[in-house]
Amino acid sequence: MGEALSVLRQIHEKLLLLTAAETLPLDHGERQTLSELQFRLAPDEAWTEARLKEFPLADISRQVSLFLTGLRRHFIAQD
C-alpha cells in the first residue's frame, strides 16, 4: 500500500506542474500533448492499488519532464 501511495503522490505532483503549464500561451501541438499527459495521469477510471503498481511512472515522468523542458521558451527573456 505504501508503494501505491508513493506512486499516487508523484502522479499528483506531475499533474500540478501540468496544471501550471495550462496558463502559458501554448500552441496547438503543445496543448494536445498537455491534454494527453494529463489524461494518462488522471484517467477516467479510478486508481486502484493494482493499477498504481502497474503504472509506468518512469516513462511518464520522462515524458512530462521533456514536455516541460520544451516550454522554457516561454520564460526566456527576449531583447
Residue pairs with C-beta under 8 A, 6 or more apart in sequence:
1 49
3 52
3 53
4 49
4 52
4 53
7 52
7 53
7 55
7 57
8 47
8 52
10 57
10 61
11 41
11 42
11 47
11 55
11 57
14 37
14 41
14 60
14 61
14 64
15 38
15 41
15 42
17 64
17 68
18 34
18 37
18 38
18 41
18 64
18 67
18 68
21 34
21 67
21 68
21 71
22 34
24 71
24 74
25 74
26 34
26 71
30 67
30 70
30 71
33 67
34 67
37 60
37 63
37 64
37 67
40 60
41 60
41 64
45 51
